[in-house]
Amino acid sequence: MVFILLCNLWVVYCTRQYNYFSIENLPSNDVALVLGTSSKSEKGKDNLFFKYRMEATARLFKEGKIKYIILSGNNDSQYYNEPLDMQKALLNLGIPENVMTLDYAGFRTFDSVVRCKEVFNQDNFTIISQNFHNARALYIAHNEGIDAISFAAQDVPDGYSMRTLVREYLARPKAVLDVHILRPSADVTSNNEIRKNEKPK
């Protein structure tokens, strides 16, 4: 428990100055990395984490804070495609398709961040997610030699998803271990979409 608590405090402390809440104060970057999540909740309703991330992304683009968007998420089967869902949502919000790149192998935050550098050749970008998630993503990015900042999308109401917050509390120690000790392997060689009626390659 002490290790978990210290890791959480350390991750937040190391990244707090790079996480922005105000569009006016956010420095401009050419590229944004949008971290994926399911578009629907377990009960089949719209997932507010997803909705608010897409709205934040669209707003940053329209305000000229970003020019290109990498949508990184999980596409582990023909029935689940976070990047495609994000693209559809952003198209509906008026974002042109030609500024969006889909990363189909962002299975974890670690994968999304590392692949942004190794697969898409970006080492200076703006991460878009909720505040609690941004801290972990920034910690990974900075320890991987990436000059990243983040923008905090609107947070969900208190009590909306306690499981998500608990999972994040446990994910930060895992991120510390991944960066400094475990060094898990991320696929940095391919970017294949698993479409309907296709089997994983």
Kinemage of the C-alpha trace (Angstrom):
@kinemage 1
@onewidth
@group {chain A} dominant
@subgroup {mainchain}
@vectorlist {calphas} color= white
{ca met a 1} P 0.000 0.000 0.000
{ca val a 2} L 2.849 2.383 0.763
{ca phe a 3} L 4.411 1.669 -2.629
{ca ile a 4} L 1.093 2.292 -4.391
{ca leu a 5} L 0.575 5.566 -2.529
{ca leu a 6} L 4.113 6.800 -3.173
{ca cys a 7} L 3.900 5.963 -6.883
{ca asn a 8} L 0.644 7.872 -7.210
{ca leu a 9} L 2.079 10.907 -5.457
{ca trp a 10} L 5.275 10.739 -7.523
{ca val a 11} L 3.526 10.440 -10.895
{ca val a 12} L 1.242 13.376 -10.164
{ca tyr a 13} L 4.078 15.495 -8.731
{ca cys a 14} L 6.355 14.906 -11.730
{ca thr a 15} L 3.743 15.802 -14.319
{ca arg a 16} L 1.509 18.447 -12.767
{ca gln a 17} L 3.167 21.396 -14.533
{ca tyr a 18} L 2.668 19.824 -17.966
{ca asn a 19} L -1.074 19.159 -17.658
{ca tyr a 20} L -3.229 22.063 -18.845
{ca phe a 21} L -6.873 22.788 -18.018
{ca ser a 22} L -7.246 26.075 -19.900
{ca ile a 23} L -7.197 26.260 -23.695
{ca glu a 24} L -5.947 29.832 -23.482
{ca asn a 25} L -2.843 28.757 -21.552
{ca leu a 26} L -2.201 25.593 -23.570
{ca pro a 27} L 0.824 25.870 -25.892
{ca ser a 28} L 0.167 24.924 -29.509
{ca asn a 29} L 1.495 21.679 -30.967
{ca asp a 30} L 1.235 20.257 -34.447
{ca val a 31} L 0.153 16.816 -33.219
{ca ala a 32} L -2.268 15.538 -30.592
{ca leu a 33} L -2.399 12.004 -29.239
{ca val a 34} L -5.937 11.139 -28.165
{ca leu a 35} L -6.088 8.169 -25.799
{ca gly a 36} L -8.890 5.741 -26.480
{ca thr a 37} L -11.689 4.344 -24.405
{ca ser a 38} L -14.955 2.619 -25.196
{ca ser a 39} L -17.640 4.806 -26.740
{ca lys a 40} L -20.283 2.996 -24.703
{ca ser a 41} L -20.573 2.145 -21.024
{ca glu a 42} L -21.201 -1.381 -19.803
{ca lys a 43} L -24.910 -0.565 -19.718
{ca gly a 44} L -24.861 0.483 -23.363
{ca lys a 45} L -25.147 4.209 -22.708
{ca asp a 46} L -22.813 6.865 -24.089
{ca asn a 47} L -19.519 6.834 -22.188
{ca leu a 48} L -18.895 10.328 -20.845
{ca phe a 49} L -15.130 9.765 -20.738
{ca phe a 50} L -15.244 9.162 -24.490
{ca lys a 51} L -17.698 11.982 -25.217
{ca tyr a 52} L -15.713 14.607 -23.333
{ca arg a 53} L -12.395 13.535 -24.888
{ca met a 54} L -13.833 13.908 -28.367
{ca glu a 55} L -15.320 17.297 -27.562
{ca ala a 56} L -11.999 18.495 -26.136
{ca thr a 57} L -10.135 17.264 -29.207
{ca ala a 58} L -12.528 19.006 -31.573
{ca arg a 59} L -12.298 22.229 -29.621
{ca leu a 60} L -8.491 22.237 -29.591
{ca phe a 61} L -8.437 21.691 -33.354
{ca lys a 62} L -10.941 24.461 -34.039
{ca glu a 63} L -9.030 26.821 -31.720
{ca gly a 64} L -5.816 26.147 -33.668
{ca lys a 65} L -4.029 24.474 -30.747
{ca ile a 66} L -3.438 21.282 -32.776
{ca lys a 67} L -3.220 20.544 -36.501
{ca tyr a 68} L -3.092 16.755 -36.734
{ca ile a 69} L -4.666 14.069 -34.562
{ca ile a 70} L -3.513 10.530 -33.776
{ca leu a 71} L -6.385 8.430 -32.438
{ca ser a 72} L -4.891 5.579 -30.451
{ca gly a 73} L -6.971 2.804 -28.995
{ca asn a 74} L -7.852 -0.853 -28.841
{ca asn a 75} L -8.868 -2.789 -31.964
{ca asp a 76} L -8.360 -6.335 -30.735
{ca ser a 77} L -11.253 -7.822 -32.685
{ca gln a 78} L -13.569 -7.082 -35.585
{ca tyr a 79} L -16.252 -6.154 -33.068
{ca tyr a 80} L -14.272 -3.571 -31.096
{ca asn a 81} L -12.536 -0.604 -32.718
{ca glu a 82} L -11.857 2.393 -30.496
{ca pro a 83} L -9.883 4.402 -33.111
{ca leu a 84} L -12.660 4.059 -35.679
{ca asp a 85} L -15.284 5.067 -33.102
{ca met a 86} L -13.195 8.141 -32.258
{ca gln a 87} L -12.857 9.060 -35.913
{ca lys a 88} L -16.617 8.792 -36.467
{ca ala a 89} L -17.297 10.966 -33.421
{ca leu a 90} L -14.838 13.628 -34.564
{ca leu a 91} L -16.240 13.622 -38.088
{ca asn a 92} L -19.639 14.342 -36.543
{ca leu a 93} L -18.032 17.237 -34.666
{ca gly a 94} L -16.761 18.759 -37.888
{ca ile a 95} L -13.136 17.585 -37.897
{ca pro a 96} L -11.824 16.784 -41.406
{ca glu a 97} L -10.843 13.180 -42.024
{ca asn a 98} L -7.494 14.061 -43.598
{ca val a 99} L -6.057 15.390 -40.323
{ca met a 100} L -6.737 12.142 -38.448
{ca thr a 101} L -4.463 9.081 -38.223
{ca leu a 102} L -5.756 5.925 -36.600
{ca asp a 103} L -3.526 3.809 -34.365
{ca tyr a 104} L -5.158 0.400 -34.018
{ca ala a 105} L -2.691 -1.099 -31.528
{ca gly a 106} L -3.016 1.295 -28.610
{ca phe a 107} L -3.986 -1.542 -26.301
{ca arg a 108} L -2.579 0.228 -23.245
{ca thr a 109} L -1.510 3.758 -22.462
{ca phe a 110} L 2.119 2.595 -22.558
{ca asp a 111} L 1.596 1.222 -26.069
{ca ser a 112} L -0.131 4.386 -27.299
{ca val a 113} L 2.643 6.662 -26.074
{ca val a 114} L 5.539 4.510 -27.286
{ca arg a 115} L 3.913 3.867 -30.667
{ca cys a 116} L 3.320 7.583 -31.185
{ca lys a 117} L 7.080 7.993 -31.071
{ca glu a 118} L 8.270 4.795 -32.719
{ca val a 119} L 5.560 4.163 -35.335
{ca phe a 120} L 4.365 7.675 -36.134
{ca asn a 121} L 7.721 9.434 -35.536
{ca gln a 122} L 6.418 12.007 -33.086
{ca asp a 123} L 8.399 13.130 -30.060
{ca asn a 124} L 6.590 16.402 -29.332
{ca phe a 125} L 2.820 16.252 -28.943
{ca thr a 126} L -0.230 17.068 -26.840
{ca ile a 127} L -1.949 14.206 -25.021
{ca ile a 128} L -5.720 14.443 -24.665
{ca ser a 129} L -7.596 12.550 -21.963
{ca gln a 130} L -9.084 13.230 -18.540
{ca asn a 131} L -6.877 14.779 -15.870
{ca phe a 132} L -6.408 11.565 -13.859
{ca his a 133} L -5.263 9.674 -16.972
{ca asn a 134} L -2.995 12.411 -18.305
{ca ala a 135} L -0.623 12.179 -15.349
{ca arg a 136} L 0.242 8.566 -16.122
{ca ala a 137} L 0.527 9.180 -19.864
{ca leu a 138} L 2.832 12.141 -19.299
{ca tyr a 139} L 4.993 10.173 -16.894
{ca ile a 140} L 5.469 7.453 -19.488
{ca ala a 141} L 6.135 9.974 -22.259
{ca his a 142} L 8.750 11.963 -20.377
{ca asn a 143} L 10.602 8.829 -19.343
{ca glu a 144} L 10.601 7.680 -22.967
{ca gly a 145} L 12.307 10.875 -24.102
{ca ile a 146} L 9.160 12.544 -25.434
{ca asp a 147} L 8.479 16.266 -25.039
{ca ala a 148} L 4.770 15.969 -24.241
{ca ile a 149} L 2.170 18.157 -22.630
{ca ser a 150} L -1.471 17.288 -22.010
{ca phe a 151} L -4.894 18.856 -22.030
{ca ala a 152} L -7.471 17.745 -19.491
{ca ala a 153} L -10.834 16.992 -21.050
{ca gln a 154} L -13.931 17.696 -18.994
{ca asp a 155} L -14.152 15.345 -16.046
{ca val a 156} L -17.140 13.139 -15.393
{ca pro a 157} L -19.515 13.714 -12.438
{ca asp a 158} L -18.448 12.425 -9.033
{ca gly a 159} L -19.341 8.784 -8.616
{ca tyr a 160} L -19.806 8.211 -12.354
{ca ser a 161} L -17.241 5.405 -12.488
{ca met a 162} L -15.448 4.574 -9.277
{ca arg a 163} L -13.989 1.456 -10.876
{ca thr a 164} L -12.175 3.581 -13.452
{ca leu a 165} L -10.622 5.748 -10.751
{ca val a 166} L -9.566 2.741 -8.675
{ca arg a 167} L -8.058 1.131 -11.757
{ca glu a 168} L -6.087 4.299 -12.490
{ca tyr a 169} L -4.838 4.400 -8.887
{ca leu a 170} L -3.410 0.913 -9.416
{ca ala a 171} L -2.211 1.607 -12.957
{ca arg a 172} L 0.223 4.320 -11.904
{ca pro a 173} L 2.492 1.965 -9.920
{ca lys a 174} L 2.389 -0.386 -12.912
{ca ala a 175} L 3.510 2.491 -15.137
{ca val a 176} L 6.440 3.212 -12.823
{ca leu a 177} L 7.453 -0.445 -12.967
{ca asp a 178} L 6.984 -0.576 -16.757
{ca val a 179} L 9.150 2.480 -17.357
{ca his a 180} L 11.963 1.685 -14.953
{ca ile a 181} L 12.029 -2.099 -14.531
{ca leu a 182} L 9.701 -4.275 -16.591
{ca arg a 183} L 10.095 -2.557 -19.988
{ca pro a 184} L 7.187 -4.377 -21.685
{ca ser a 185} L 7.377 -4.800 -25.429
{ca ala a 186} L 4.985 -2.743 -27.532
{ca asp a 187} L 4.330 -3.555 -31.172
{ca val a 188} L 6.210 -0.856 -33.070
{ca thr a 189} L 6.292 -2.557 -36.457
{ca ser a 190} L 2.703 -2.581 -37.706
{ca asn a 191} L -0.613 -0.756 -37.673
{ca asn a 192} L -3.243 -3.152 -38.996
{ca glu a 193} L -6.960 -2.659 -38.597
{ca ile a 194} L -9.020 -5.727 -37.756
{ca arg a 195} L -12.182 -5.213 -39.761
{ca lys a 196} L -15.401 -7.153 -39.700
{ca asn a 197} L -15.138 -10.609 -41.222
{ca glu a 198} L -11.364 -10.513 -40.841
{ca lys a 199} L -9.187 -12.459 -38.412
{ca pro a 200} L -6.326 -10.820 -36.487
{ca lys a 201} L -3.036 -10.916 -38.409
